[in-house]
Amino acid sequence: MQEVIPRRIVVYAKDVMNITGRKERAARKLLADIRKKYKKKKGDFISVKDFSNFTGLDETTIAPFLV
């Protein structure tokens, strides 16, 4: 029986780079801005939903980049 691996629900800087085409520094800044808006601490994860709401991109558009 094959085990099903669920899709990731966390967005990292590398994902932001792939989705937006931004450089690493700009991707990290965007994630920091998202953390600030949603009152998260420095090490807290950014979910796909948080990223989607902040950027206005649909979650289904983001999902293929999270492989």
VEXTI-99235 format. One record per residue: residue in three letters; x, y, z of N, C-alpha, C, O, CB in turn. Coordinates in nm, 4 decimals. Glycine has a CB too. Example, Ala and Ser with C-alpha at 12.3 -4.5 7.8 and 13.67 -1.06 7.14 Angstrom:
BEGIN
+------+----------+----------+----------+----------+----------+----------+----------+----------+----------+----------+----------+----------+----------+----------+----------+
| code |     n.xx |     n.yy |     n.zz |    ca.xx |    ca.yy |    ca.zz |     c.xx |     c.yy |     c.zz |     o.xx |     o.yy |     o.zz |    cb.xx |    cb.yy |    cb.zz |
+------+----------+----------+----------+----------+----------+----------+----------+----------+----------+----------+----------+----------+----------+----------+----------+
|  ALA |   1.3190 |  -0.5690 |   0.7800 |   1.2300 |  -0.4500 |   0.7800 |   1.3200 |  -0.3300 |   0.7800 |   1.4236 |  -0.3319 |   0.8465 |   1.1308 |  -0.4473 |   0.9046 |
|  SER |   1.2850 |  -0.2250 |   0.7080 |   1.3670 |  -0.1060 |   0.7140 |   1.2900 |   0.0030 |   0.7870 |   1.3409 |   0.1138 |   0.8039 |   1.4084 |  -0.0598 |   0.5725 |
+------+----------+----------+----------+----------+----------+----------+----------+----------+----------+----------+----------+----------+----------+----------+----------+
***
This chain:
BEGIN
+------+----------+----------+----------+----------+----------+----------+----------+----------+----------+----------+----------+----------+----------+----------+----------+
| code |     n.xx |     n.yy |     n.zz |    ca.xx |    ca.yy |    ca.zz |     c.xx |     c.yy |     c.zz |     o.xx |     o.yy |     o.zz |    cb.xx |    cb.yy |    cb.zz |
+------+----------+----------+----------+----------+----------+----------+----------+----------+----------+----------+----------+----------+----------+----------+----------+
|  MET |   0.0843 |  -0.1189 |   0.0000 |   0.0000 |   0.0000 |   0.0000 |   0.0883 |   0.1245 |   0.0000 |   0.1857 |   0.1324 |   0.0749 |  -0.0956 |   0.0002 |   0.1223 |
|  GLN |   0.0542 |   0.2201 |  -0.0830 |   0.1331 |   0.3415 |  -0.0953 |   0.0845 |   0.4466 |   0.0038 |  -0.0352 |   0.4721 |   0.0167 |   0.1266 |   0.3956 |  -0.2387 |
|  GLU |   0.1807 |   0.5069 |   0.0733 |   0.1464 |   0.6098 |   0.1716 |   0.1263 |   0.7438 |   0.1008 |   0.2057 |   0.7817 |   0.0146 |   0.2572 |   0.6215 |   0.2804 |
|  VAL |   0.0213 |   0.8141 |   0.1370 |  -0.0090 |   0.9440 |   0.0781 |   0.0591 |   1.0529 |   0.1597 |   0.0403 |   1.0617 |   0.2810 |  -0.1623 |   0.9679 |   0.0714 |
|  ILE |   0.1379 |   1.1351 |   0.0929 |   0.2057 |   1.2449 |   0.1607 |   0.1220 |   1.3715 |   0.1404 |   0.0977 |   1.4125 |   0.0269 |   0.3526 |   1.2641 |   0.1065 |
|  PRO |   0.0781 |   1.4327 |   0.2498 |  -0.0047 |   1.5529 |   0.2350 |   0.0762 |   1.6715 |   0.1823 |   0.1980 |   1.6778 |   0.1986 |  -0.0688 |   1.5896 |   0.3691 |
|  ARG |   0.0071 |   1.7630 |   0.1201 |   0.0719 |   1.8847 |   0.0709 |   0.1172 |   1.9696 |   0.1888 |   0.0586 |   1.9662 |   0.2970 |  -0.0236 |   1.9654 |  -0.0208 |
|  ARG |   0.2223 |   2.0452 |   0.1645 |   0.2705 |   2.1354 |   0.2693 |   0.1706 |   2.2481 |   0.2896 |   0.1003 |   2.2887 |   0.1970 |   0.4102 |   2.1925 |   0.2337 |
|  ILE |   0.1657 |   2.2972 |   0.4112 |   0.0780 |   2.4103 |   0.4415 |   0.1588 |   2.5311 |   0.4867 |   0.1027 |   2.6345 |   0.5227 |  -0.0239 |   2.3720 |   0.5492 |
|  VAL |   0.2923 |   2.5170 |   0.4844 |   0.3814 |   2.6241 |   0.5291 |   0.4572 |   2.6789 |   0.4096 |   0.5015 |   2.6033 |   0.3231 |   0.4798 |   2.5734 |   0.6379 |
|  VAL |   0.4721 |   2.8111 |   0.4049 |   0.5438 |   2.8776 |   0.2961 |   0.6795 |   2.9244 |   0.3481 |   0.6886 |   2.9886 |   0.4528 |   0.4613 |   2.9978 |   0.2392 |
|  TYR |   0.7844 |   2.8913 |   0.2735 |   0.9203 |   2.9321 |   0.3078 |   0.9705 |   3.0348 |   0.2063 |   0.9070 |   3.0570 |   0.1032 |   1.0150 |   2.8092 |   0.3127 |
|  ALA |   1.0834 |   3.0966 |   0.2357 |   1.1398 |   3.1991 |   0.1478 |   1.1651 |   3.1450 |   0.0074 |   1.1423 |   3.2151 |  -0.0912 |   1.2698 |   3.2534 |   0.2066 |
|  LYS |   1.2117 |   3.0212 |  -0.0020 |   1.2376 |   2.9608 |  -0.1335 |   1.1083 |   2.9502 |  -0.2146 |   1.1091 |   2.9694 |  -0.3362 |   1.3018 |   2.8209 |  -0.1171 |
|  ASP |   0.9980 |   2.9197 |  -0.1471 |   0.8686 |   2.9135 |  -0.2152 |   0.8283 |   3.0517 |  -0.2666 |   0.7795 |   3.0652 |  -0.3788 |   0.7601 |   2.8579 |  -0.1205 |
|  VAL |   0.8490 |   3.1533 |  -0.1842 |   0.8151 |   3.2908 |  -0.2247 |   0.8996 |   3.3309 |  -0.3453 |   0.8510 |   3.3984 |  -0.4360 |   0.8374 |   3.3910 |  -0.1070 |
|  MET |   1.0254 |   3.2892 |  -0.3461 |   1.1125 |   3.3185 |  -0.4595 |   1.0576 |   3.2545 |  -0.5868 |   1.0573 |   3.3175 |  -0.6925 |   1.2556 |   3.2689 |  -0.4320 |
|  ASN |   1.0113 |   3.1298 |  -0.5773 |   0.9573 |   3.0594 |  -0.6935 |   0.8242 |   3.1179 |  -0.7397 |   0.7987 |   3.1278 |  -0.8597 |   0.9399 |   2.9121 |  -0.6616 |
|  ILE |   0.7400 |   3.1564 |  -0.6449 |   0.6069 |   3.2082 |  -0.6781 |   0.6147 |   3.3479 |  -0.7379 |   0.5507 |   3.3764 |  -0.8392 |   0.5181 |   3.2099 |  -0.5538 |
|  THR |   0.6933 |   3.4351 |  -0.6750 |   0.6935 |   3.5766 |  -0.7140 |   0.8087 |   3.6168 |  -0.8052 |   0.8018 |   3.7195 |  -0.8727 |   0.6975 |   3.6611 |  -0.5919 |
|  GLY |   0.9150 |   3.5356 |  -0.8073 |   1.0320 |   3.5728 |  -0.8865 |   1.1220 |   3.6718 |  -0.8149 |   1.2136 |   3.7274 |  -0.8754 |   0.9886 |   3.6308 |  -1.0181 |
|  ARG |   1.0970 |   3.6943 |  -0.6877 |   1.1799 |   3.7863 |  -0.6097 |   1.3089 |   3.7185 |  -0.5663 |   1.3193 |   3.5958 |  -0.5647 |   1.1030 |   3.8376 |  -0.4870 |
|  LYS |   1.4066 |   3.8009 |  -0.5311 |   1.5322 |   3.7502 |  -0.4769 |   1.5088 |   3.7056 |  -0.3329 |   1.4040 |   3.7336 |  -0.2747 |   1.6446 |   3.8583 |  -0.4844 |
|  GLU |   1.6077 |   3.6355 |  -0.2757 |   1.5919 |   3.5796 |  -0.1409 |   1.5669 |   3.6879 |  -0.0361 |   1.4810 |   3.6711 |   0.0504 |   1.7156 |   3.4993 |  -0.1029 |
|  ARG |   1.6393 |   3.7965 |  -0.0428 |   1.6238 |   3.9048 |   0.0557 |   1.4821 |   3.9619 |   0.0520 |   1.4219 |   3.9845 |   0.1569 |   1.7267 |   4.0171 |   0.0293 |
|  ALA |   1.4293 |   3.9852 |  -0.0664 |   1.2939 |   4.0393 |  -0.0815 |   1.1898 |   3.9372 |  -0.0359 |   1.0868 |   3.9743 |   0.0203 |   1.2678 |   4.0801 |  -0.2280 |
|  ALA |   1.2165 |   3.8090 |  -0.0600 |   1.1239 |   3.7037 |  -0.0164 |   1.1173 |   3.6978 |   0.1353 |   1.0094 |   3.6842 |   0.1929 |   1.1664 |   3.5669 |  -0.0729 |
|  ARG |   1.2324 |   3.7080 |   0.1996 |   1.2357 |   3.7079 |   0.3466 |   1.1664 |   3.8316 |   0.4038 |   1.0990 |   3.8241 |   0.5066 |   1.3810 |   3.7015 |   0.3968 |
|  LYS |   1.1835 |   3.9438 |   0.3371 |   1.1171 |   4.0672 |   0.3807 |   0.9656 |   4.0526 |   0.3693 |   0.8922 |   4.0955 |   0.4583 |   1.1657 |   4.1881 |   0.2970 |
|  LEU |   0.9192 |   3.9926 |   0.2607 |   0.7757 |   3.9703 |   0.2427 |   0.7213 |   3.8810 |   0.3538 |   0.6150 |   3.9091 |   0.4090 |   0.7473 |   3.9073 |   0.1049 |
|  LEU |   0.7931 |   3.7740 |   0.3871 |   0.7498 |   3.6864 |   0.4956 |   0.7494 |   3.7612 |   0.6294 |   0.6612 |   3.7392 |   0.7125 |   0.8409 |   3.5627 |   0.5040 |
|  ALA |   0.8472 |   3.8488 |   0.6501 |   0.8507 |   3.9295 |   0.7728 |   0.7315 |   4.0242 |   0.7781 |   0.6729 |   4.0447 |   0.8844 |   0.9824 |   4.0095 |   0.7816 |
|  ASP |   0.6956 |   4.0819 |   0.6643 |   0.5789 |   4.1710 |   0.6583 |   0.4499 |   4.0949 |   0.6894 |   0.3607 |   4.1471 |   0.7562 |   0.5688 |   4.2373 |   0.5193 |
|  ILE |   0.4412 |   3.9728 |   0.6408 |   0.3236 |   3.8899 |   0.6682 |   0.3166 |   3.8575 |   0.8174 |   0.2100 |   3.8648 |   0.8785 |   0.3273 |   3.7592 |   0.5842 |
|  ARG |   0.4327 |   3.8213 |   0.8757 |   0.4354 |   3.7939 |   1.0200 |   0.3913 |   3.9159 |   1.0998 |   0.3169 |   3.9039 |   1.1971 |   0.5761 |   3.7506 |   1.0640 |
|  LYS |   0.4372 |   4.0323 |   1.0584 |   0.4019 |   4.1564 |   1.1289 |   0.2518 |   4.1831 |   1.1210 |   0.1893 |   4.2189 |   1.2208 |   0.4798 |   4.2757 |   1.0701 |
|  LYS |   0.1944 |   4.1655 |   1.0023 |   0.0513 |   4.1914 |   0.9847 |  -0.0340 |   4.0983 |   1.0700 |  -0.1329 |   4.1407 |   1.1299 |   0.0127 |   4.1765 |   0.8381 |
|  TYR |   0.0051 |   3.9709 |   1.0750 |  -0.0738 |   3.8726 |   1.1492 |  -0.0247 |   3.8529 |   1.2929 |  -0.0634 |   3.7576 |   1.3605 |  -0.0713 |   3.7401 |   1.0766 |
|  LYS |   0.0624 |   3.9459 |   1.3389 |   0.1121 |   3.9474 |   1.4771 |   0.1734 |   3.8135 |   1.5179 |   0.1424 |   3.7582 |   1.6234 |  -0.0010 |   3.9830 |   1.5729 |
|  LYS |   0.2607 |   3.7636 |   1.4318 |   0.3317 |   3.6393 |   1.4608 |   0.4729 |   3.6732 |   1.5056 |   0.5260 |   3.7791 |   1.4720 |   0.3339 |   3.5450 |   1.3368 |
|  LYS |   0.5324 |   3.5838 |   1.5805 |   0.6690 |   3.6041 |   1.6278 |   0.7679 |   3.5695 |   1.5174 |   0.7308 |   3.5149 |   1.4135 |   0.6966 |   3.5191 |   1.7535 |
|  LYS |   0.8935 |   3.6020 |   1.5416 |   0.9976 |   3.5871 |   1.4408 |   1.0061 |   3.4463 |   1.3823 |   1.0200 |   3.4330 |   1.2607 |   1.1298 |   3.6242 |   1.4998 |
|  GLY |   0.9986 |   3.3426 |   1.4619 |   1.0152 |   3.2071 |   1.4112 |   0.8870 |   3.1361 |   1.3717 |   0.8909 |   3.0207 |   1.3290 |   1.0838 |   3.1268 |   1.5119 |
|  ASP |   0.7728 |   3.2035 |   1.3853 |   0.6448 |   3.1391 |   1.3545 |   0.6311 |   3.1115 |   1.2050 |   0.6827 |   3.1851 |   1.1209 |   0.5283 |   3.2265 |   1.4023 |
|  PHE |   0.5603 |   3.0038 |   1.1751 |   0.5381 |   2.9659 |   1.0359 |   0.4342 |   3.0551 |   0.9691 |   0.3444 |   3.1086 |   1.0341 |   0.4944 |   2.8204 |   1.0273 |
|  ILE |   0.4489 |   3.0698 |   0.8371 |   0.3506 |   3.1392 |   0.7551 |   0.2756 |   3.0315 |   0.6772 |   0.3359 |   2.9549 |   0.6022 |   0.4183 |   3.2455 |   0.6587 |
|  SER |   0.1454 |   3.0263 |   0.6951 |   0.0656 |   2.9252 |   0.6253 |   0.0338 |   2.9716 |   0.4835 |   0.0476 |   3.0891 |   0.4495 |  -0.0649 |   2.8955 |   0.7027 |
|  VAL |  -0.0088 |   2.8765 |   0.4033 |  -0.0499 |   2.9081 |   0.2662 |  -0.1663 |   3.0067 |   0.2706 |  -0.1750 |   3.0974 |   0.1879 |  -0.0899 |   2.7787 |   0.1881 |
|  LYS |  -0.2552 |   2.9883 |   0.3675 |  -0.3704 |   3.0776 |   0.3810 |  -0.3260 |   3.2205 |   0.4140 |  -0.3769 |   3.3163 |   0.3559 |  -0.4659 |   3.0254 |   0.4899 |
|  ASP |  -0.2308 |   3.2350 |   0.5074 |  -0.1781 |   3.3677 |   0.5414 |  -0.1159 |   3.4339 |   0.4189 |  -0.1420 |   3.5507 |   0.3903 |  -0.0738 |   3.3573 |   0.6547 |
|  PHE |  -0.0334 |   3.3577 |   0.3468 |   0.0333 |   3.4098 |   0.2274 |  -0.0691 |   3.4502 |   0.1221 |  -0.0574 |   3.5557 |   0.0596 |   0.1304 |   3.3055 |   0.1698 |
|  SER |  -0.1684 |   3.3658 |   0.1035 |  -0.2725 |   3.3921 |   0.0050 |  -0.3513 |   3.5186 |   0.0381 |  -0.3754 |   3.6022 |  -0.0490 |  -0.3667 |   3.2735 |  -0.0041 |
|  ASN |  -0.3904 |   3.5316 |   0.1628 |  -0.4668 |   3.6496 |   0.2047 |  -0.3850 |   3.7775 |   0.1906 |  -0.4380 |   3.8805 |   0.1491 |  -0.5135 |   3.6338 |   0.3493 |
|  PHE |  -0.2572 |   3.7719 |   0.2245 |  -0.1720 |   3.8903 |   0.2194 |  -0.1440 |   3.9343 |   0.0761 |  -0.1496 |   4.0532 |   0.0447 |  -0.0411 |   3.8634 |   0.2916 |
|  THR |  -0.1137 |   3.8373 |  -0.0109 |  -0.0752 |   3.8712 |  -0.1476 |  -0.1927 |   3.8841 |  -0.2433 |  -0.1807 |   3.9466 |  -0.3486 |   0.0190 |   3.7684 |  -0.1997 |
|  GLY |  -0.3066 |   3.8252 |  -0.2072 |  -0.4219 |   3.8283 |  -0.2969 |  -0.4195 |   3.7168 |  -0.3999 |  -0.5058 |   3.7115 |  -0.4875 |  -0.4286 |   3.9607 |  -0.3670 |
|  LEU |  -0.3217 |   3.6278 |  -0.3903 |  -0.3144 |   3.5134 |  -0.4809 |  -0.4018 |   3.4013 |  -0.4278 |  -0.4107 |   3.3809 |  -0.3067 |  -0.1683 |   3.4652 |  -0.4981 |
|  ASP |  -0.4659 |   3.3289 |  -0.5176 |  -0.5521 |   3.2186 |  -0.4790 |  -0.4671 |   3.1008 |  -0.4298 |  -0.3582 |   3.0767 |  -0.4818 |  -0.6421 |   3.1758 |  -0.5974 |
|  GLU |  -0.5167 |   3.0285 |  -0.3307 |  -0.4440 |   2.9143 |  -0.2753 |  -0.4187 |   2.8071 |  -0.3805 |  -0.3152 |   2.7406 |  -0.3773 |  -0.5210 |   2.8546 |  -0.1583 |
|  THR |  -0.5115 |   2.7897 |  -0.4730 |  -0.4930 |   2.6893 |  -0.5787 |  -0.3821 |   2.7297 |  -0.6762 |  -0.3213 |   2.6437 |  -0.7399 |  -0.6243 |   2.6682 |  -0.6553 |
|  THR |  -0.3560 |   2.8586 |  -0.6880 |  -0.2470 |   2.9072 |  -0.7722 |  -0.1130 |   2.8819 |  -0.7052 |  -0.0136 |   2.8549 |  -0.7726 |  -0.2642 |   3.0568 |  -0.8022 |
|  ILE |  -0.1099 |   2.8903 |  -0.5736 |   0.0133 |   2.8746 |  -0.4969 |   0.0512 |   2.7268 |  -0.4821 |   0.1697 |   2.6933 |  -0.4818 |  -0.0020 |   2.9393 |  -0.3586 |
|  ALA |  -0.0473 |   2.6390 |  -0.4699 |  -0.0244 |   2.4977 |  -0.4387 |   0.0777 |   2.4270 |  -0.5287 |   0.1603 |   2.3524 |  -0.4761 |  -0.1535 |   2.4251 |  -0.4469 |
|  PRO |   0.0769 |   2.4461 |  -0.6602 |   0.1751 |   2.3742 |  -0.7447 |   0.3207 |   2.4102 |  -0.7138 |   0.4106 |   2.3324 |  -0.7457 |   0.1474 |   2.4032 |  -0.8909 |
|  PHE |   0.3457 |   2.5247 |  -0.6534 |   0.4814 |   2.5666 |  -0.6216 |   0.5329 |   2.5040 |  -0.4921 |   0.6510 |   2.5166 |  -0.4598 |   0.4873 |   2.7171 |  -0.6113 |
|  LEU |   0.4463 |   2.4375 |  -0.4191 |   0.4831 |   2.3801 |  -0.2892 |   0.5046 |   2.2295 |  -0.2982 |   0.4441 |   2.1528 |  -0.2234 |   0.3755 |   2.4107 |  -0.1853 |
|  VAL |   0.5893 |   2.1887 |  -0.3883 |   0.6152 |   2.0449 |  -0.4075 |   0.7314 |   2.0000 |  -0.3231 |   0.7680 |   1.8825 |  -0.3259 |   0.6430 |   2.0134 |  -0.5547 |
+------+----------+----------+----------+----------+----------+----------+----------+----------+----------+----------+----------+----------+----------+----------+----------+
***
